[in-house]
Amino acid sequence: MRNLSMTRVRTGVLAALVMLLAAGCSDGQMVDAGGERGQGGLAFVLLAVFFGLFLAALFYMDRVRQRRLGDGDEE
């Protein structure tokens, strides 16, 4: 009986987190790129930072994979 209630609690917490995420993502526009107060520049900078972080994460994950598999240049 205790295990069943913990499963329900976990399911409820997961459902609440999904609903919270969906509610936060409904707007979909954090910065108005068409604004008159220079938000277009801010949107471009935020996009550039996002892509920089994305590419850095890809290189980091590849580096970790190479170290784990031993694909490095060992001469």
N, C-alpha and C positions, 0 to 999 in steps of 0.2 A: 504494500500500500504506500509506503514512504517513497519507494522508487517511482511509482506512478505519479505522485504529486510533484517530485523533482522534475520529471519529464514535462509535466504541464507548466511548471514555473519556467523552465528553460524555453519552452515553446512560446509562452507568453512574452518573455523578455525579447526573444528573437523577433516576434511579430511586432512588438513595440518599437524596436530598433529599425525595422524595415519601414514601418509607417512614419517614423521620425525622419528617416532619410528621404523618403518619398515626399514628405511635406517640405523639406528643405530644398529639394531639387525642383520643385514645381515652378519656381520663378525662372530659373535657368539663365538669368542675366544679372551678373553681379556688378558689372560696369557697363554703363551706357556709352557705347562707342560713338554714337551720333550726337552726343550732347554738345552744348555750346560753350561749356566751361573747360575744354581741354581734355575731356574724358577719352577721346580717341587716342591720344598719346599714351594715357595710362593703360588703356586696353591693350595697345601694342606692346608696351613694356611687360605687362602681366603675361601676355601670350608668349613673348620671348623667354621670360623666366620659366614659364611652365614647360616649354619645349626644351630648354636647357636642362632642367631637372629630369625630364623624361629621358633625354639622351644620356645624361650622367648615370641614371639608374640602369639603363640598358648596358652601358659599358661596365658598370660595377657588377651586374649579374653575370655578364660574360666572363669577367675576370675570375669571379668566384667559381664558375663552372669549370674554367680551364685549370684552376688550381686543384679542384676536387678530382678531376679526371686525369690530371697530370699531362695536359697537352702543351705545357710550356716549353720554351727552348732551353733544353738542358744539355749543354755541350761540355 
